[in-house]
């Protein structure tokens, strides 16, 4: 069975969706819609339709929504009403109320609703999670992420927290298999926009793991790093390159007294792993396809996307009020 898929939005991210959809087995890109036209020339032989209604009229099994965040709800609700399984780019919506309406619509319609938190499909993080589940780190103590780089002119309707920190919140809960319990954050506004361009988040998961996220649009260098520290050492995942390195705690006794006095653990072997590195967007689309077909899939559900948005909103609230924000009990971790 070949699934008919439509794409709404062919901007900076949509153009990559168009390419990968054309390369994914079991799906056929049959329609593209963007009221702004086709700035990157990705439509090929397909006409560029004006809106989501025209996209639906093409007769779809599934759709990908890659328009600005403020338009997610309107497009997703129209697709849900038409019975179309939908993958919406992250964040799920620009407000918790809009996100919940999307969650409810797809759940009530019995449709697959997914959110494009692509970092879950990064090969370094998938390998990291596999090794954590195998117990290679022992008890996990802390997860730290750094996501920094120059300001992207394409982002105009949300701040750095919803655009970038949402990646780190989702991947952290997914890697640790534990939800957020509390967060505290601080923000800055340096670029003359109404939205924050830097956020620092600290918090704790329900499992007791300490988390820390440094995210900004104010750095001249691009950094995408996740560090998981635990009982046996630390994993460092570079998601920009897909590399995973393990820094083991040393097992050789130190004999230099001045050094042993200042170190809680000693430095051991450093291992950089070799493993297959498939394009994350391709893996994400395959997971969405499989979910639509009723197969086992690691798709990021709209419920999970809503939970991530909740954490980010609580972090922004914490920064505004200068207080720690609680998330409440969330039960088991993410699948």
C-alpha positions, 0 to 999 in steps of 0.5 A: 500500500502506498500512502498519499501524502500532502505537504503544507509549507515549503519554506526552510524546513518544508523543502527538506520534508519534500525531498525526504518524502519523495525518497521514502518507501511506501509514501507518495507526495501528491500535493503541496500547498503554500500561500507564499508560493515555492521559494526554493523550487521544490514542487517539481511537477506538482502545482503549488496549492493556495491553502490547506483546504486545497491540499485536503481536496487532493485526497490524502492519507497523511499530511506534513505541516511545516508552516509557522507555529501560529498556523499549526492549530488551524491547519491541524484541525482542518486535517483532523476533520478531514480524516488525515493523519498528520505530522506537525513540525515542533513545537506542537502549537504556540499556546497550550490551549491550541495544543490541547485542542489539537491533541483532542481532535486527533484522539477523538478522530482516532487518527495518528497525530505526531509532532516533529521533534526530530532529535529523537531520531538523531543517530547519536541520541538513539545510540545513547538511549540504547546504551543507557537502557542496557545499563552501560552508565549505571545510575544516571545523575545529570543530563546537560544540553547546550544548543547555541548559535546565531539568530535565524531570521526565518523564526519570527513568531516564537522565541528561542525557548519554543523553537530550540529548547523544546528539542532539549526538553523532549530529548531529555525526557525521552532519553531518561524515560522520565518526565520533568518535575520542576524547572527554574529558568532565566531569559534575556532579550538582546535582539530587540524582539518581543521574544526571548533570545536566550534561556537557561533552564535548570530542573529535576526529573521525576526520577531524580535526575538533574537537568540543565539546558543552555539555549540561545540565538546569541552565539557566533558558534553553533553547538548541539551537545548532550552530556549524560553523567552517571555512575560509570562516567559520562556520554557526550552526544554531538547531534550536529555530527551524530557522534557519541563518545563515552568518558569512563571513570578511571579504575587505576588508583591515583598516586599523586596526592595533590590530584586525588585531593581535588577529584571525585573520580579519575579519568579513564578510557575515552571511547568514540563509537561507530554505528550507522548514521541515517538522516534523522528526518528520513527515520522520522518519516519512516516512523510516521508512515509506520504509525499510520500503517498500524505498525510499531513506531517511535513516533512523537505523539501529540500528547508528548508534544503537548507535554513538552510545550507545557514544560517550556511554558512553565520555564518561561513562566518561571523566568517571568516570575523568578520562581521555581515552577512545578510540573506535577506527577507525570507517571512513566517516561516516554515510549 
